[in-house]
Amino acid sequence: MLEHRNSPSRHWQEPLFIVNQPIVNQPIVNERIVNERIVVKMFAGARERVGAESIEIVLNTPASVYQLKQAMASQFAALQSLVEYGRIAVNNEFVDDLEMISAAHAHSEIALIPPVSG
């Protein structure tokens, strides 16, 4: 139970929220949540695991790249071990997990580049 900040008998404690995803500090302005089908191209080991050149992911947008990777792992079990270390590229440029994917990206080229060695 949380006490009021001015309560003399107890110390105030901020509530803790534990979230398994990075905090995105980019404000979303005038954008509504849309259930999008995002096409993600597969390369190398990812292509072999799913047996296709691309996959279609159902994603509520706007969403972070991290959320896209989580959706890929949950919708395609074969990709679970690859998405953690793989990189996402949007229009031939690598993006980090905090980048946002919106409805405007539905027609962009999005690709999963799995880790490679050598």
KADA-V11255 format. One record per pair of residues at least 12 apart in sequence whose ideal C-beta (glycine too) atoms are under 8 Angstrom apart, sorted by the first residue. I is the first residue (numbers start at 1). J is the second residue. Records with the same first field share a line. If there is no record, write none. Layout:
I=J, J
This chain:
2=15
21=64, 66, 67, 70
22=64, 66, 97, 98
24=64, 98, 100
25=98
26=98, 100
28=62, 100
31=62, 102, 103
33=60, 61, 62
34=60, 61, 103
35=58, 59, 60, 61
36=58, 59, 60, 61, 103, 106
37=56, 57, 58, 59, 106
38=56, 57, 58, 59, 61, 68, 101, 105, 106, 110
39=54, 55, 56, 57, 110
40=54, 55, 56, 57, 68, 72, 88, 110, 111, 112
41=53, 54, 109, 110, 111, 112
42=54, 55, 111, 112
43=111, 112, 113, 114
44=113, 114, 116
45=82, 114
46=79, 82, 86, 112, 113, 114
49=78, 79, 82
50=76, 78, 79
55=72, 75, 76
57=71, 72, 75
58=71, 75
59=71, 101
61=101, 102, 103, 105, 106
62=100, 101, 102, 103
63=100, 101
64=97, 98, 99, 100, 101
65=88, 95, 96, 97, 98, 99, 100, 101
66=97, 98
67=101
68=88, 101, 110
69=83, 84, 86, 88, 97
70=83
72=112
79=112
82=112, 114, 115
83=112
85=114, 115
86=112, 113, 114, 115
87=112, 113
88=110, 111, 112, 113
89=109, 110, 111, 113
90=105, 108, 109, 110
91=108, 109
92=109
94=113
